[in-house]
């Protein structure tokens, strides 16, 4: 079962502003990346289900960070079906992110009181997700939709909470466009955890970059 309630995770996402997401077959590398993001101020992290070791790695990461960083909410991304969601729920996941809106997946999460962020790209999908009890929707693919979509969507759906994923970077211009459009938080993968950072194992820069991005967001919100 999750350590944190759905509301607690949602508040951590808002406070962090940026939800980092990452997967690698190297477990020790995953630990370093998550710890660097944690030190940069992110108290929530999306470990993506994109490799054959994802479940095994997640279980080890959950044990490690439950001990080392007990206030970190650790979720799983790229979940496509209810059976996969159930397996990770049993492993203690704090939240689940999907690139699609799968109604049965959302229902499984609701039954277990786990925050679920399904991927939506139309107002109809967003409306359906909210009917199912979803608190925050993942806007995907955000790069193709853009901040203008959020601004337009907020007119008829002003209370919708959105996390765009894909197409978000650390520049003040980009972050400003998204947050002024009304997003709740942003998901960020390779634009934050870059290939250069991974190749050089430059975790200090990763933490510093995340902290800088969070500072930009706080400035925008004032």
N, C-alpha and C positions, 0 to 999 in steps of 0.2 A: 504493500500500500504506500501511497505517497507520504512524504514527511510533511509537506505543506498543503494547506487547503487551496482550492482554486482561487479564492480571493487573495490569499497570501502570495501566490505565484504571480497573479495579475498585477498586484501592487509592486512586486519586485521588478517586473518588466517595465512598469511605468517609471520607477525610480532609476533603474539602470539606463533606460532610454534606448540602449543598443542590446540586442540579444545575439551574441556571437553563435555561429554554427560551424561545426567542423567534424570531419572523420578522417582517421588514418589507421592503417593496419598496425602501426607501431604504437603499442599501448603506452610506453614511456613518453613518447612524443605527445600523445593526447593529454597525458597528465600535465606536462609542461605548458602546453597551449592553454588548457583550462585554468591552470594556476595563474598564468600571466594575465589572462582576462579578468580573473577574480581580483588580482592585485590592482588592476586598472579600474576597478569599481563595478564590474558586472557581477551581480549576485544571482544571475540566472544564465544558463548555458544550454544550447541545443546540440546534443550529440547526434549526428545524423546516421540513419540506418542504411548505409550505402556500401557495406562490405561484409564478407562472410563471417568476420569476427565481431560484428557490431554488438550482438547480444552478450557474448562473453566479455568483450571490452566494457560494455555498459555496466555489467554486474561488478567488475573489478573497480571501475571508476566510482560507482555508487558507494562501495565500501570505503574506498580511499578518501573521497571528499566528505562523506558523512562524518569521518573522523577528523580530517584536517581542516575542513571549511564547512561546519555544520549549518551555516546560514545560506549555503549555495543551493539553489533549486536546479536540479539536473534533469533535463527532459530529453526526449528522443524525437528526431525529425524524419521525414520521408517515410511515414507510416501510411500504407495504402489500404489496409483491410482490418477488420475487427479482430481476426485471430492474431495478427502481429501485435496489435494494440494490447490484447489480453496478456500476451507473453511478457511484454515490457511492463505492464501494470503489476504483474506478479513479481517482477524484478525490482519494483519500488520506484518506478519513474514518477517524477513530479508533474510533468505535463507532456502532451503529445501534439506534434505538429504534422500536418499532412499537406501535400500539394494539391489535393482534391477534396471535394465534399462527398464523403461516403456516409450516408445516414446511419448505417448500422455501426460504423466505427464511432461516431459521435455518441450513439446510445450506449455503447459499451463503456465509454469514458464517463458518461453521466451516471451510470449505475454505480461506478466505483468512485465517484466524486473526484475525477481527475480532469484538470483543465485541458481542453482540446481546442486547437487552433486549426480548423480545416481551411484548405486553399479555395479561395473564391475569386472569380474574375468578372462577375456580372452582379447587378443589383438583385436579380432573382435568386441567385445562389446565396448571396449575403442574407437576404430576407429569409430564405429557407433555413439557413444555418442558425439564425437567431430564433426561429420558431422551435428549433431543436434544443435551444438552451445554451447556445454558444455565446461566451462573453466577449471573445476577441477573435476576429477572423484574420486569416493570413491572406494578404492581397498577393496573388500569384497568377501569372508572372508580372511582377511589379515594373520591371524594366520596360515592358511593352505598354503597360497601362499608364504609368507616370503619375505625378502629383495632381495633374489636372483631373484625372479620374476621381481621385479622393475628394477634391473640391466639389465636383459635380455630384458625387454620391452623397456627400454630407447635406446637400439641400433637402432631399426627401427623407434621408436617414441620418438625422443629426446626432443621434445617440449611439451610432455604431462605432465600435472600437476596432481600429485596423492596424495590423502590423504588415507593412510591405516587406517583401523578401525578394532580393534580386534587383539590381539596378540602383542600389543604395551605396554611396561611398562616403568617405570621411571629410570631404570638402565642405566648407561652410555653405557654399552655394547650394549644393545638393541636399544637405541636411535641412537647411532653411526652407527649401522648396517643399520638402515632405512634411515637416512639422507645421509650417504655416498653412498647409493644406488641411491639417487636422488629424494626422496619424497619432496613434497611441504610443507606439514605439516602432523600432525598425529592426529587421533581421539582417545580419551581415556576415557573409562567409569569406570568400576569396578577396574581396575588396578590403577586408580588415586583416585576415590571416593570410597574407600574401605568400606566393611561392618563394619570393626572396627571403621573407622572414623564416619560412620553414627550412629552406636550403641552408641558411646561415645559422639556424637555431638562435635567432635574435629575439629572444622572448622579452628582453628588457624593452625593446622598441615596440613590441606588440602591446605591452601593458601601457606604455606611454602614449601610443597612438589611440588606444581605446579611451584612456583618460581624457585626452584632448578632444575626442569626438563627443564625449559626455559633457564636457565643459561648453562646447559649442551649442549643444542641445539645451542646456540649462540657460544659456544666454538668450537663445531664441524664445524660450518659454516665458521669460520675464516681461 
